[in-house]
Amino acid sequence: MRGKWGMGLLAVTALAGSAHAAAQTTNPHPPRVVSPPPPVYIPPPPIDTAAPGKTSLEEQIARWGAAPAQAATPAILLDKKEAKALRRKRNQDREQCLNSEKLRVWMATPKLEACDRVLAMAADASEGWDMRARLLQGRAVSLLSLDGDRLAMAALDESDAIGEAAHDSLFDLGVGLSNDMLRAYAMNRLGRADEAREILGRIRAARPYAASVVASADLIEVAAIDRTAMRARLAERIAIDPDALRIIFLVDLLDGRLPEADAVGEQISLTEPKMRGGWKMIGGLDPVQQVEREMIFQGLRAYVAAALGDMARADQLSKDTRTLVSDYIGEDPRNEQQRRISNIRVKEYLARVESSKGMLTIATGFDTIIGLRREVAGLTPKQLAERVTPLSSPGMLPALVEMLRQIRGPEQAEATATADLITREVVGNIMTLEAGDLGMLLPKAEALDDIPKFASAASKWLFSDGSGWSQAKEGDGSIRTVRYETLVGSRAMMEEMALLAAAQLAREEGKDGFVILSNRTFARQTTTTGWGGSSTYSSGFESQARIQLVDSANPPAPFTDQTARIITVSQIERDLQPRYDRYMAAKEALRQAKKARD
């Protein structure tokens, strides 16, 4: 049975979503995107299977060496050719050391060597005062992938010391928090979970409105705790990261907690924020996948309602599921009373009809398992497997696992054990954290120059610097998509500035709070095309939040029972606004000082 339902892991993970989706956008006007060069294959070395934490710091130093001391500025000047070659090599090594993409085990040693080569060089004033601290962090990431936990922590300590000497709050909230995340991960592996939990709590308190920072801290923590503690941790971040509701819903259903799953399902919105005109998602769900995801979610909700005995609501949810299909297909243009019907419109309609066949199979499958739920107690695991095998939608997996938990009789223990095994696989697939993934989770380095002036993008359309906030209204205007974009700055910074914009909009509309219905933050890319070909380059980050404006003392349904999800304007103005006001004041002071010097 495990093998028959293993394919459901992918679909369940897609439904759960993730706060760390690295989706990209691109301007659609260029006709093509440059294809990356083929990867160069480097044979991986033998993998060291020694358990982490089993070797001492001295043994790890003997194996990988301590962090190199920084060389003094060379007394002998190199000629131009030598200096250019040295700078090229330095830049290559630096980029390899600071690369935050997924780190395979066989890539860790070359990354460590690149970090050490740059660390051993004389400082380069053009790279910023914090470069050595960032390189030490890259060294720590490499060592954690090589199970050199104690030596990694030594590199983190040296990195922190550089930041402490500078007394720079931006360092503390960027590189400093990243160092703490890596330190907590190492401590978990060394059996120091209590210390790790304390560090992760401080990280969350430092940037409570940056969803990516809080989610990263949570992921590092839940990798070392049980599902009950994981659920509590997810529940605490729903206000800033409503995607957490999707994971909670799935885990509750897999564990057989139907009333809890029913209540959580009511709170989930799968409607994504609206993209700004001229941009599109790359790597996201296509229209068919979006409809199928919503159908699976509605089908699971209908199953839960039926299992709780509320057949009227189950029938309505099933009806809503089929409505999603008809809405996707749309009206047949051939039925319109026009003299000429576009062949393109007809072809597009027929293509939607064809692709909707799989959608109807999903709806039919959920109708079948809702009926099967009434008689499952009298079945054996084998009989249940035979009945569900013809069903084609892997998204039904959570419901099938819940049915296993309802089997009674001599084979109840086997059925429950199988359900527990599948649940562990699904939860592990969603929440497992490997050392090679750490770099993708870390907050990026921040500097004063990265902080754009807070303003509406519309207010500076003529002299835009590529930053600012914008909005899109829905219906009566109580629901809006708020976006903040910039060519510079970090993901966490954009998440916070989007909430500053949401608070400002709420205040302008006479509301004192808002609820985040869905959100996402992603790196952007722009592709340009000319006579010499095309090129793709980074366009910074964009954070989007689909929000509902509310009065916190008299919230609309369904938030009367979900007041913890309401973020008040006063909270943002108290906890977040002062920090950015200080940044702006510091930038202005530097500008005035430069003006005085000039």
C-alpha positions, 0 to 999 in steps of 0.5 A: 500500500505504501508503494501505491500511494507514494506518488501522492507526496508530490501533489500534497507538497504542491498543495501545501505551498511554501513561504520560500518559493523562489519564483521569478518574474520576467518582463514579457516583452523580450521575445526570448530568454538566454539559455544557460550553458550546459553544466560542467560535470565534476565527478563527486568525491567519495561521500564521508558517512561519519555522523555529525558531531562525533569528532572534536574541534581539534580533529576538524581543524586537523582535517579542514584547517582553521580559517586563514588569517587575512594577509597584509596589504602587499608591499610590491605592486603587481603589473596590470596583467597580474593584477587583473588575473588576480582580481578575476580569480578573487571574484570567481572564488568570492562568488563561489563562496557566497553562492546561496544555491543548493549545495550538494555534498560533493560541492562543499569541499570546492566551496570551502577551498574557494572561501579560504583562498579569498579569506587569505588574501588582503582586504579589498576596500571595494567589497565593503567592511563586512566581506570577511564576515560574509566569507566566514559565513560561507565557510561555515555553510560548507563545513556544515555540509561536510559535518564539520559542525564545531569548526563551522561554529568557530567560523561563525563566532569570528564572523559575529566578532566583526559585526560586534566591532562595527556596531552595525544594526543592519549587520545584526539583522542580516549576516548576524541572523544568518549566523545564528540560524547556522549556529542553531542548526549545528547545535541541533546536530550536536544535541544542544536543542534547548540552546538552539531553540533559544537562539531561534526564538531571538531570531523570530523576535528580531524580525517578526514581520519578515515571513521568510526569516520567521519561516527559516527559523521555524524550519530549522527548529521543526527539523528537531521536534515532533509533529505536535510541536511543529503544528504549534510553531506553524500556527504562531506565524499564520498572521504573516504567513497564511501559507502555514495554514495549508500545511496545518490542514494537511497534517491534521487530516493525515493525523485524523484530527477532522474537527481541527482540519475542518476549522483550518480549511475554512481559513485557507485562501488559494487566491494568489496576489495579483501580478503587476502588469508587464510581469509574469511568473516563471516556474509557477503553476499553469492555469490547469495546475491552478484549477486542479490544486483548488479542486483537490483542496475543495475535494479534501474539504468536502471529504472532511465535512462528510466524515464529520457527518455534515453531508449538506456542506459536503455536497455544496463543496463538491458542487463548488468543485465542479463549478471550478471546471465550468468556470475554467472552460468558459462559454463556447464562442460558437454559441455567440450571435456574431457574424464571424467567430475567431478561429483562435478563440474556438481552438483555445476553447476546445483546448480547455475542454480537452484539458478539463477531462482530467479535472472531472476525473478528480471531482468524480474520484472525490465523490467516490471516496466520500461514499467509501468513507461510510463503509471503510470500518468494515474493510481490510487494508487490502480491500481498501487498496483495491477499491481506491487503486482505480482513482487517479488523483494523487491529491487524495492521499490525505483522505486515503490515509485518514480512511486507513485510520478508520479500519477496525478488526484484526488488521487495525494495527497494520492499517494504523501503522501504515497510516503513520508511516505515510504521514511521516513520509509526507511531513518529512517531504514538506519539512525536512531540512538538509545542510545543503539547503541552508544557504537558500534560507539565510537572510541576505546581507543588508546595507544602508544603501540598499534601503529605498525611499518609501514611496508609491511607485506611481508617485515617481513614475517619471524618475523611477529608481525601480522601487516603491509600492503599488496596489490593486483593488478587488470588488468594493476595495476592502481586499487589495493586493499590496506590492513592494518592489526594489532593484536593491535590498533583501527579501526580508526588507521587501516583506517588511516594507510591503507591510508598511505599505499595507498599514498606510493603506489601512490608515488612509481608508479609515481602518486600523488593521488588515489580514493577510489572505495570501502572500509571496516574495520572489526574486525578479529577472528582466530579459532584454533583446537587441542586435547583439542577442539577449541577456537576463539580469537581476531586477531585485525582489518583489513582495506581494500581499493580498490583504483585507482591510478591517476594523480590529474592534469589529472585524468582518466574518470570518475573522471574528473568531480569528482575531490573532490574524489581524495585524493592526496599524499601531503594531506596525507603527510601533514595531517596524516603522521606527527602524526604517525611520532611523535608516532614513535619518541615517541616510539623510545624515550621510547625504548632508555630510557628503554635501558639506564635504563637496 
